[in-house]
Amino acid sequence: MEDNFKSLNIDENIINALRLQGIKEPTPIQSKAIPVCLENKDVVAESETGSGKTLAYVLPIFKKVEASKRENQVIILTPTHELAVQVHKVIDKLSKDSNMGITSMTIIGNVNIKRQVEKLKEKPHIIIGSSGRILELIKMKKIAAHTVKTIIIDECDKLLDENNEKMTKAVIKTTLRERQVLCFSATVTDEVLKFSKENMKEPVVLKEEQKPIANKNIEHMYFVCERRDKILMIRKLIASLKPKKAIVFINNSNGINVIADKLRYHGIKAEGISGENFKAERKKSMDAFIQGKSNVLVSSDLTSRGLDIRGVTHIINLDIPENEMDYIHRAGRCGRGQNSGVCASIITENEKPMITKIKNKFSIDIDLKELYFGNVVNEEQKKSISEIVDIPKKKKVKKQNRNNEKITNNKNTYEKSKYWNKKK
Protein backbone atom coordinates (compact mmCIF):
# COMPACT_ATOMS: atom_id res chain seq x y z
CA MET A 1 0.00 0.00 0.00
CA GLU A 2 1.26 3.44 -0.89
CA ASP A 3 2.10 5.85 1.90
CA ASN A 4 -0.49 8.43 2.80
CA PHE A 5 -0.42 11.04 5.54
CA LYS A 6 -2.55 8.90 7.85
CA SER A 7 -0.11 5.98 7.60
CA LEU A 8 2.66 8.44 8.50
CA ASN A 9 0.88 9.12 11.81
CA ILE A 10 -0.19 12.67 10.90
CA ASP A 11 -3.30 13.92 12.76
CA GLU A 12 -6.62 14.11 10.93
CA ASN A 13 -7.00 17.87 11.41
CA ILE A 14 -3.61 18.43 9.74
CA ILE A 15 -4.56 16.06 6.91
CA ASN A 16 -7.76 18.06 6.36
CA ALA A 17 -5.73 21.30 6.36
CA LEU A 18 -3.46 19.83 3.68
CA ARG A 19 -6.49 18.82 1.58
CA LEU A 20 -7.65 22.44 1.62
CA GLN A 21 -4.32 23.26 -0.08
CA GLY A 22 -4.78 20.48 -2.64
CA ILE A 23 -2.15 18.23 -1.00
CA LYS A 24 -3.44 14.65 -0.78
CA GLU A 25 -0.38 12.38 -0.90
CA PRO A 26 3.09 12.74 0.62
CA THR A 27 6.12 13.19 -1.64
CA PRO A 28 8.97 10.63 -1.41
CA ILE A 29 11.08 12.82 0.90
CA GLN A 30 8.06 13.38 3.16
CA SER A 31 7.39 9.63 3.35
CA LYS A 32 10.99 9.00 4.34
CA ALA A 33 11.61 11.92 6.68
CA ILE A 34 8.37 12.25 8.66
CA PRO A 35 8.52 8.87 10.49
CA VAL A 36 12.18 9.35 11.44
CA CYS A 37 11.59 12.94 12.62
CA LEU A 38 8.64 11.77 14.74
CA GLU A 39 10.95 9.26 16.46
CA ASN A 40 12.93 12.28 17.67
CA LYS A 41 16.03 11.21 15.73
CA ASP A 42 18.50 13.66 14.24
CA VAL A 43 18.18 13.74 10.44
CA VAL A 44 20.21 14.84 7.43
CA ALA A 45 17.94 14.84 4.36
CA GLU A 46 18.76 15.56 0.74
CA SER A 47 16.08 15.81 -1.92
CA GLU A 48 15.75 17.60 -5.25
CA THR A 49 14.39 21.13 -5.43
CA GLY A 50 10.62 21.42 -5.38
CA SER A 51 10.16 18.01 -3.72
CA GLY A 52 8.36 19.21 -0.58
CA LYS A 53 11.17 19.46 1.96
CA THR A 54 9.49 22.25 3.96
CA LEU A 55 6.46 20.11 4.81
CA ALA A 56 8.80 17.16 5.44
CA TYR A 57 10.00 18.92 8.60
CA VAL A 58 6.96 21.15 9.34
CA LEU A 59 4.47 18.26 9.65
CA PRO A 60 6.46 16.45 12.39
CA ILE A 61 6.83 19.79 14.21
CA PHE A 62 3.03 20.21 14.27
CA LYS A 63 2.70 16.73 15.72
CA LYS A 64 5.25 17.42 18.46
CA VAL A 65 4.67 21.06 19.47
CA GLU A 66 2.61 21.47 22.63
CA ALA A 67 0.26 24.28 21.65
CA SER A 68 -1.02 24.73 25.20
CA LYS A 69 2.43 25.78 26.42
CA ARG A 70 3.39 29.40 25.80
CA GLU A 71 7.09 28.87 25.18
CA ASN A 72 9.64 28.81 22.34
CA GLN A 73 9.87 25.17 21.25
CA VAL A 74 11.34 25.20 17.72
CA ILE A 75 13.99 27.25 15.91
CA ILE A 76 14.21 27.13 12.10
CA LEU A 77 17.38 28.66 10.68
CA THR A 78 17.26 29.95 7.08
CA PRO A 79 19.94 31.65 4.92
CA THR A 80 17.70 34.47 3.63
CA HIS A 81 14.92 36.76 4.84
CA GLU A 82 12.71 35.72 1.92
CA LEU A 83 12.94 32.01 2.78
CA ALA A 84 12.16 32.76 6.45
CA VAL A 85 9.01 34.63 5.40
CA GLN A 86 7.98 31.80 3.08
CA VAL A 87 8.38 29.13 5.79
CA HIS A 88 6.43 31.34 8.21
CA LYS A 89 3.55 31.58 5.70
CA VAL A 90 3.48 27.78 5.32
CA ILE A 91 3.30 27.33 9.10
CA ASP A 92 0.76 30.11 9.61
CA LYS A 93 -1.63 28.74 6.95
CA LEU A 94 -1.33 25.18 8.24
CA SER A 95 -2.01 26.37 11.79
CA LYS A 96 -5.12 28.34 10.78
CA ASP A 97 -6.52 25.62 8.51
CA SER A 98 -6.03 22.93 11.18
CA ASN A 99 -7.20 25.13 14.09
CA MET A 100 -4.20 24.00 16.11
CA GLY A 101 -3.20 27.40 17.44
CA ILE A 102 0.51 26.92 16.76
CA THR A 103 2.21 30.31 16.54
CA SER A 104 5.35 31.41 14.71
CA MET A 105 7.29 34.57 13.91
CA THR A 106 10.21 35.60 11.73
CA ILE A 107 13.40 36.97 13.27
CA ILE A 108 15.64 38.60 10.68
CA GLY A 109 18.43 41.15 10.75
CA ASN A 110 18.41 44.75 9.45
CA VAL A 111 15.04 45.48 11.06
CA ASN A 112 14.00 47.18 14.30
CA ILE A 113 15.05 44.82 17.10
CA LYS A 114 12.76 46.55 19.63
CA ARG A 115 9.68 45.48 17.68
CA GLN A 116 10.97 41.91 17.63
CA VAL A 117 11.53 42.00 21.38
CA GLU A 118 7.94 43.20 21.89
CA LYS A 119 6.53 40.44 19.69
CA LEU A 120 8.63 37.79 21.43
CA LYS A 121 6.73 38.55 24.64
CA GLU A 122 3.86 36.57 23.07
CA LYS A 123 6.10 33.46 23.29
CA PRO A 124 5.64 32.04 19.77
CA HIS A 125 6.10 28.27 19.54
CA ILE A 126 8.25 28.47 16.40
CA ILE A 127 10.94 31.03 15.58
CA ILE A 128 12.20 31.28 11.99
CA GLY A 129 15.06 33.39 10.72
CA SER A 130 18.73 34.26 10.48
CA SER A 131 21.20 32.76 12.95
CA GLY A 132 22.88 36.12 13.68
CA ARG A 133 19.78 37.94 14.94
CA ILE A 134 18.39 34.85 16.69
CA LEU A 135 21.69 34.41 18.56
CA GLU A 136 21.63 38.08 19.54
CA LEU A 137 18.13 37.72 21.01
CA ILE A 138 19.07 34.51 22.83
CA LYS A 139 21.96 36.35 24.48
CA MET A 140 19.55 39.14 25.44
CA LYS A 141 17.38 36.39 27.03
CA LYS A 142 14.44 37.33 24.79
CA ILE A 143 14.39 33.86 23.20
CA ALA A 144 14.34 31.01 25.73
CA ALA A 145 16.80 28.55 24.19
CA HIS A 146 16.48 26.09 27.08
CA THR A 147 12.86 25.33 26.08
CA VAL A 148 13.75 24.67 22.43
CA LYS A 149 13.32 20.97 21.60
CA THR A 150 14.00 21.02 17.85
CA ILE A 151 16.35 22.99 15.59
CA ILE A 152 15.93 22.82 11.80
CA ILE A 153 18.75 23.96 9.53
CA ASP A 154 17.04 24.71 6.22
CA GLU A 155 19.45 24.88 3.23
CA CYS A 156 22.02 23.29 5.53
CA ASP A 157 24.84 23.29 2.97
CA LYS A 158 24.64 27.10 2.90
CA LEU A 159 24.30 27.57 6.66
CA LEU A 160 27.17 25.17 7.33
CA ASP A 161 29.65 26.58 4.80
CA GLU A 162 32.78 28.40 5.94
CA ASN A 163 30.97 31.76 6.09
CA ASN A 164 28.01 30.66 8.24
CA GLU A 165 29.04 27.53 10.16
CA LYS A 166 30.35 29.35 13.23
CA MET A 167 27.12 31.29 13.80
CA THR A 168 24.92 28.25 13.17
CA LYS A 169 26.88 26.17 15.69
CA ALA A 170 26.67 29.00 18.22
CA VAL A 171 22.85 28.94 18.08
CA ILE A 172 22.76 25.15 18.51
CA LYS A 173 25.09 25.30 21.54
CA THR A 174 22.68 27.59 23.39
CA THR A 175 20.07 24.78 23.49
CA LEU A 176 20.01 21.68 25.69
CA ARG A 177 21.86 18.54 24.60
CA GLU A 178 18.59 16.56 24.27
CA ARG A 179 17.32 18.78 21.45
CA GLN A 180 16.67 17.33 18.00
CA VAL A 181 18.62 18.67 14.97
CA LEU A 182 17.22 18.35 11.42
CA CYS A 183 19.23 19.32 8.32
CA PHE A 184 17.52 19.69 4.93
CA SER A 185 18.83 20.72 1.50
CA ALA A 186 18.85 19.80 -2.18
CA THR A 187 22.62 19.43 -1.90
CA VAL A 188 24.14 17.78 1.17
CA THR A 189 27.88 18.47 1.11
CA ASP A 190 30.83 16.77 2.80
CA GLU A 191 30.88 19.72 5.24
CA VAL A 192 27.30 18.92 6.28
CA LEU A 193 28.11 15.24 6.81
CA LYS A 194 31.17 16.17 8.87
CA PHE A 195 29.05 18.53 10.97
CA SER A 196 26.44 15.81 11.51
CA LYS A 197 29.04 13.38 12.87
CA GLU A 198 30.47 15.96 15.26
CA ASN A 199 27.30 17.74 16.43
CA MET A 200 24.33 15.37 15.99
CA LYS A 201 23.24 12.20 17.80
CA GLU A 202 23.58 9.18 15.46
CA PRO A 203 21.96 11.08 12.56
CA VAL A 204 19.85 9.25 10.00
CA VAL A 205 21.06 10.26 6.53
CA LEU A 206 18.36 10.27 3.87
CA LYS A 207 20.30 10.65 0.66
CA GLU A 208 19.18 8.82 -2.46
CA GLU A 209 22.30 9.16 -4.61
CA GLN A 210 25.98 9.88 -4.22
CA LYS A 211 25.64 12.90 -6.46
CA PRO A 212 23.30 15.80 -5.66
CA ILE A 213 19.97 15.29 -7.40
CA ALA A 214 18.92 17.46 -10.34
CA ASN A 215 15.21 17.90 -10.99
CA LYS A 216 14.31 15.82 -14.05
CA ASN A 217 11.49 18.22 -15.00
CA ILE A 218 13.99 20.93 -15.96
CA GLU A 219 15.50 21.28 -19.45
CA HIS A 220 19.05 22.67 -19.38
CA MET A 221 20.68 24.63 -22.23
CA TYR A 222 23.41 27.18 -22.83
CA PHE A 223 24.18 29.93 -25.35
CA VAL A 224 27.58 31.34 -26.31
CA CYS A 225 28.21 35.02 -27.04
CA GLU A 226 30.66 37.82 -26.37
CA ARG A 227 30.53 39.25 -22.84
CA ARG A 228 29.44 42.66 -24.16
CA ASP A 229 26.45 41.02 -25.89
CA LYS A 230 25.02 39.22 -22.84
CA ILE A 231 22.29 41.79 -22.11
CA LEU A 232 21.24 41.73 -25.76
CA MET A 233 21.10 37.93 -25.57
CA ILE A 234 18.82 38.10 -22.51
CA ARG A 235 16.42 40.36 -24.41
CA LYS A 236 16.42 38.02 -27.40
CA LEU A 237 15.88 34.97 -25.18
CA ILE A 238 12.96 36.59 -23.40
CA ALA A 239 11.42 37.51 -26.77
CA SER A 240 11.89 33.95 -28.05
CA LEU A 241 11.03 31.89 -24.95
CA LYS A 242 8.21 34.17 -23.78
CA PRO A 243 8.53 33.13 -20.12
CA LYS A 244 5.54 33.47 -17.83
CA LYS A 245 8.01 34.34 -15.07
CA ALA A 246 11.81 34.29 -15.30
CA ILE A 247 14.59 34.86 -12.78
CA VAL A 248 17.87 36.22 -14.17
CA PHE A 249 20.81 35.35 -11.91
CA ILE A 250 24.10 37.23 -11.76
CA ASN A 251 27.10 36.79 -9.44
CA ASN A 252 27.80 40.43 -8.62
CA SER A 253 24.88 42.13 -6.90
CA ASN A 254 26.26 45.57 -7.81
CA GLY A 255 25.01 45.20 -11.39
CA ILE A 256 21.47 44.09 -10.59
CA ASN A 257 19.73 47.47 -10.76
CA VAL A 258 21.67 48.45 -13.90
CA ILE A 259 20.56 45.30 -15.71
CA ALA A 260 16.95 45.70 -14.53
CA ASP A 261 16.98 49.32 -15.79
CA LYS A 262 18.30 48.24 -19.21
CA LEU A 263 15.60 45.60 -19.55
CA ARG A 264 12.87 48.06 -18.53
CA TYR A 265 14.22 50.57 -21.10
CA HIS A 266 13.44 47.99 -23.79
CA GLY A 267 9.89 47.41 -22.54
CA ILE A 268 10.51 44.33 -20.39
CA LYS A 269 8.72 44.33 -17.02
CA ALA A 270 11.73 43.69 -14.80
CA GLU A 271 12.52 44.11 -11.10
CA GLY A 272 15.86 43.85 -9.28
CA ILE A 273 16.53 42.35 -5.85
CA SER A 274 19.76 41.96 -3.86
CA GLY A 275 20.99 41.69 -0.29
CA GLU A 276 22.13 45.30 -0.49
CA ASN A 277 18.56 46.60 -0.93
CA PHE A 278 16.62 47.77 2.09
CA LYS A 279 14.09 45.25 3.41
CA ALA A 280 11.16 47.39 2.16
CA GLU A 281 12.68 47.60 -1.36
CA ARG A 282 13.27 43.87 -1.47
CA LYS A 283 9.70 43.16 -0.39
CA LYS A 284 8.31 45.58 -2.98
CA SER A 285 10.31 43.97 -5.81
CA MET A 286 9.43 40.44 -4.68
CA ASP A 287 5.72 41.25 -4.30
CA ALA A 288 5.62 42.79 -7.80
CA PHE A 289 7.15 39.61 -9.22
CA ILE A 290 4.92 37.23 -7.24
CA GLN A 291 1.77 39.18 -8.13
CA GLY A 292 2.65 39.27 -11.84
CA LYS A 293 3.19 43.02 -12.10
CA SER A 294 6.63 42.13 -13.44
CA ASN A 295 7.62 38.87 -15.11
CA VAL A 296 11.42 39.13 -14.87
CA LEU A 297 13.35 39.25 -11.59
CA VAL A 298 17.08 40.10 -11.74
CA SER A 299 18.73 38.67 -8.65
CA SER A 300 21.87 37.50 -6.90
CA ASP A 301 21.89 34.07 -5.23
CA LEU A 302 19.69 35.65 -2.59
CA THR A 303 16.64 34.03 -4.24
CA SER A 304 18.30 30.76 -5.26
CA ARG A 305 17.67 29.03 -1.94
CA GLY A 306 14.41 27.31 -1.08
CA LEU A 307 12.04 29.94 -2.45
CA ASP A 308 8.88 28.53 -3.99
CA ILE A 309 7.53 31.27 -6.27
CA ARG A 310 4.54 30.02 -8.22
CA GLY A 311 4.64 30.29 -11.97
CA VAL A 312 8.41 30.57 -12.49
CA THR A 313 8.97 28.87 -15.84
CA HIS A 314 12.50 29.96 -16.76
CA ILE A 315 15.87 30.55 -15.10
CA ILE A 316 18.51 32.54 -16.99
CA ASN A 317 22.08 32.52 -15.74
CA LEU A 318 23.75 35.69 -16.96
CA ASP A 319 26.76 34.49 -14.97
CA ILE A 320 27.61 30.86 -14.26
CA PRO A 321 27.67 30.51 -10.43
CA GLU A 322 31.11 30.28 -8.85
CA ASN A 323 29.98 27.24 -6.83
CA GLU A 324 28.53 24.40 -8.94
CA MET A 325 26.08 23.53 -6.12
CA ASP A 326 24.43 26.92 -6.63
CA TYR A 327 23.63 25.94 -10.23
CA ILE A 328 21.27 23.21 -8.95
CA HIS A 329 19.64 25.59 -6.47
CA ARG A 330 19.18 28.32 -9.11
CA ALA A 331 17.69 25.88 -11.62
CA GLY A 332 15.40 24.57 -8.90
CA ARG A 333 13.42 27.81 -8.75
CA CYS A 334 11.55 26.54 -11.81
CA GLY A 335 10.09 23.08 -12.44
CA ARG A 336 8.57 22.95 -8.96
CA GLY A 337 6.50 19.88 -8.07
CA GLN A 338 5.18 18.33 -11.29
CA ASN A 339 5.73 21.46 -13.39
CA SER A 340 8.37 21.68 -16.12
CA GLY A 341 10.97 24.42 -16.47
CA VAL A 342 13.92 25.67 -18.49
CA CYS A 343 17.33 26.72 -17.19
CA ALA A 344 19.33 28.69 -19.79
CA SER A 345 22.90 29.88 -19.24
CA ILE A 346 24.58 32.61 -21.26
CA ILE A 347 28.33 32.07 -21.41
CA THR A 348 31.47 33.17 -23.24
CA GLU A 349 33.83 30.75 -25.00
CA ASN A 350 36.13 30.86 -21.97
CA GLU A 351 33.32 29.68 -19.68
CA LYS A 352 32.63 26.44 -21.57
CA PRO A 353 34.75 24.35 -19.13
CA MET A 354 32.43 25.46 -16.31
CA ILE A 355 29.44 24.02 -18.17
CA THR A 356 31.33 20.75 -18.69
CA LYS A 357 32.16 20.61 -14.98
CA ILE A 358 28.49 21.05 -13.98
CA LYS A 359 27.37 18.44 -16.55
CA ASN A 360 29.82 15.87 -15.21
CA LYS A 361 29.23 16.59 -11.53
CA PHE A 362 25.44 16.29 -11.65
CA SER A 363 25.08 13.91 -14.62
CA ILE A 364 22.74 16.24 -16.48
CA ASP A 365 22.48 17.19 -20.14
CA ILE A 366 23.13 20.86 -20.84
CA ASP A 367 22.71 21.31 -24.58
CA LEU A 368 24.34 23.98 -26.74
CA LYS A 369 21.65 26.09 -28.40
CA GLU A 370 21.53 29.26 -30.44
CA LEU A 371 18.95 31.78 -31.58
CA TYR A 372 18.17 31.49 -35.27
CA PHE A 373 15.40 33.53 -36.91
CA GLY A 374 13.99 34.14 -33.41
CA ASN A 375 13.89 30.43 -32.53
CA VAL A 376 15.93 28.51 -29.95
CA VAL A 377 17.52 25.70 -31.95
CA ASN A 378 20.32 23.15 -31.94
CA GLU A 379 22.58 22.50 -34.94
CA GLU A 380 20.22 20.01 -36.63
CA GLN A 381 17.19 22.26 -36.21
CA LYS A 382 19.20 25.14 -37.62
CA LYS A 383 19.93 23.15 -40.80
CA SER A 384 16.25 22.28 -41.21
CA ILE A 385 15.22 25.92 -40.85
CA SER A 386 17.97 26.98 -43.27
CA GLU A 387 16.57 24.67 -45.95
CA ILE A 388 13.09 26.12 -45.52
CA VAL A 389 14.27 29.72 -45.36
CA ASP A 390 16.47 29.35 -48.48
CA ILE A 391 13.46 28.62 -50.77
CA PRO A 392 12.07 32.17 -50.89
CA LYS A 393 15.61 33.49 -51.21
CA LYS A 394 16.10 31.56 -54.47
CA LYS A 395 12.83 32.86 -55.83
CA LYS A 396 13.86 36.39 -55.05
CA VAL A 397 17.18 35.88 -56.82
CA LYS A 398 15.39 34.45 -59.84
CA LYS A 399 13.03 37.43 -59.93
CA GLN A 400 15.95 39.76 -59.56
CA ASN A 401 17.71 38.05 -62.50
CA ARG A 402 14.60 38.55 -64.65
CA ASN A 403 14.60 42.24 -63.76
CA ASN A 404 18.28 42.44 -64.69
CA GLU A 405 17.57 40.76 -68.03
CA LYS A 406 14.79 43.25 -68.67
CA ILE A 407 17.05 46.16 -67.86
CA THR A 408 19.78 44.72 -70.12
CA ASN A 409 17.33 44.21 -73.00
CA ASN A 410 15.99 47.72 -72.63
CA LYS A 411 19.53 49.05 -72.61
CA ASN A 412 20.40 47.11 -75.78
CA THR A 413 17.26 48.40 -77.51
CA TYR A 414 18.18 51.95 -76.50
CA GLU A 415 21.75 51.54 -77.76
CA LYS A 416 20.50 50.14 -81.07
CA SER A 417 18.08 53.02 -81.55
CA LYS A 418 20.90 55.48 -80.92
CA TYR A 419 23.01 53.72 -83.55
CA TRP A 420 20.30 53.71 -86.24
CA ASN A 421 19.30 57.32 -85.61
CA LYS A 422 22.93 58.34 -85.93
CA LYS A 423 23.27 56.34 -89.15
CA LYS A 424 20.21 58.01 -90.61
C-alpha positions, -999 to +999 in steps of 0.1 A: +000+000+000+013+034-009+021+058+019-005+084+028-004+110+055-026+089+079-001+060+076+027+084+085+009+091+118-002+127+109-033+139+128-066+141+109-070+179+114-036+184+097-046+161+069-078+181+064-057+213+064-035+198+037-065+188+016-076+224+016-043+233-001-048+205-026-022+182-010-034+146-008-004+124-009+031+127+006+061+132-016+090+106-014+111+128+009+081+134+032+074+096+033+110+090+043+116+119+067+084+123+087+085+089+105+122+094+114+116+129+126+086+118+147+109+093+165+129+123+177+160+112+157+185+137+142+182+137+104+202+148+074+179+148+044+188+156+007+161+158-019+157+176-053+144+211-054+106+214-054+102+180-037+084+192-006+112+195+020+095+222+040+065+201+048+088+172+054+100+189+086+070+212+093+045+183+097+065+164+124+068+198+142+030+202+143+027+167+157+053+174+185+047+211+195+026+215+226+003+243+216-010+247+252+024+258+264+034+294+258+071+289+252+096+288+223+099+252+212+113+252+177+140+272+159+142+271+121+174+287+107+173+300+071+199+316+049+177+345+036+149+368+048+127+357+019+129+320+028+122+328+064+090+346+054+080+318+031+084+291+058+064+313+082+036+316+057+035+278+053+033+273+091+008+301+096-016+287+070-013+252+082-020+264+118-051+283+108-065+256+085-060+229+112-072+251+141-042+240+161-032+274+174+005+269+168+022+303+165+053+314+147+073+346+139+102+356+117+134+370+133+156+386+107+184+412+107+184+447+094+150+455+111+140+472+143+150+448+171+128+465+196+097+455+177+110+419+176+115+420+214+079+432+219+065+404+197+086+378+214+067+385+246+039+366+231+061+335+233+056+320+198+061+283+195+083+285+164+109+310+156+122+313+120+151+334+107+187+343+105+212+328+129+229+361+137+198+379+149+184+348+167+217+344+186+216+381+195+181+377+210+191+345+228+220+364+245+195+391+254+174+364+270+144+373+248+144+339+232+143+310+257+168+286+242+165+261+271+129+253+261+137+247+224+133+210+216+140+210+178+163+230+156+159+228+118+187+240+095+170+247+062+194+249+032+220+233+055+248+233+030+246+271+029+243+276+067+272+252+073+296+266+048+328+284+059+310+318+061+280+307+082+290+275+102+304+294+132+271+313+138+249+282+132+269+262+157+267+290+182+229+289+181+228+252+185+251+253+215+227+276+234+201+248+235+200+217+257+219+185+246+186+166+243+173+188+215+167+173+180+186+187+150+172+183+114+192+193+083+175+197+049+188+207+015+188+198-022+226+194-019+241+178+012+279+185+011+308+168+028+309+197+052+273+189+063+281+152+068+312+162+089+290+185+110+264+158+115+290+134+129+305+160+153+273+177+164+243+154+160+232+122+178+236+092+155+220+111+126+198+092+100+211+103+065+184+103+039+203+107+007+192+088-025+223+092-046+260+099-042+256+129-065+233+158-057+200+153-074+189+175-103+152+179-110+143+158-140+115+182-150+140+209-160+155+213-194+191+227-194+207+246-222+234+272-228+242+299-254+276+313-263+282+350-270+307+378-264+305+393-228+294+427-242+264+410-259+250+392-228+223+418-221+212+417-258+211+379-256+188+381-225+164+404-244+164+380-274+159+350-252+130+366-234+114+375-268+119+340-280+110+319-249+082+342-238+085+331-201+055+335-178+080+343-151+118+343-153+146+349-128+179+362-142+208+353-119+241+372-118+271+368-094+278+404-086+249+421-069+263+456-078+250+452-114+215+441-106+197+475-108+217+485-139+206+453-157+169+457-145+170+493-158+183+482-192+156+456-196+129+481-185+142+506-211+134+480-238+099+474-225+105+443-204+087+443-170+117+437-148+125+441-111+159+439-093+165+424-059+198+420-039+210+417-003+221+453-005+186+466-009+166+478+021+141+452+034+112+474+022+127+476-014+133+439-015+097+432-004+083+456-030+103+440-058+094+404-047+057+412-043+056+428-078+072+396-092+049+372-072+018+392-081+026+393-118+032+430-121+066+421-134+076+389-151+114+391-149+134+393-116+171+401-117+187+387-087+219+375-069+219+341-052+197+357-026+166+340-042+183+308-053+177+290-019+144+273-011+120+299-024+089+285-040+075+313-063+045+300-082+046+303-120+084+306-125+090+289-158+125+300-168+159+305-151+185+325-170+221+325-157+237+357-170+268+345-150+276+309-143+277+305-104+311+303-088+300+272-068+285+244-089+261+235-061+244+269-066+236+259-102+213+232-089+196+256-065+192+283-091+177+259-116+154+246-089+134+278-088+116+265-118+101+231-124+086+230-090+065+199-081+052+183-113+057+215-134+084+217-161+110+244-165+139+257-185+173+267-172+193+287-198+229+299-192+246+326-213+283+321-214+315+332-232+338+307-250+361+309-220+333+297-197+326+264-216+347+243-191+324+255-163+294+240-182+313+208-187+322+206-150+285+210-140+274+184-165+298+159-152+292+166-115+254+163-116+251+139-146+227+162-165+225+172-201+231+209-208+227+213-246+243+240-267+217+261-284+215+293-304+190+318-316+182+315-353+154+335-369+140+341-334+139+304-325+159+285-300+175+257-320+203+231-319+226+225-349+202+200-366+172+223-362+192+251-376+199+232-408+162+223-412+152+259-408+180+270-433+166+247-459+131+261-455+143+297-454+165+293-485+135+286-508+121+322-509+156+335-512+161+316-545+128+329-558+139+364-550+172+359-568+154+345-598+130+374-599+160+398-596+177+381-625+146+385-646+146+422-638+183+424-647+176+408-680+148+432-687+171+462-679+198+447-701+173+442-730+160+477-726+195+490-726+204+471-758+173+484-775+182+519-765+217+515-778+205+501-811+181+530-815+209+555-809+230+537-835+203+537-862+193+573-856+229+583-859+233+563-892+202+580-906 
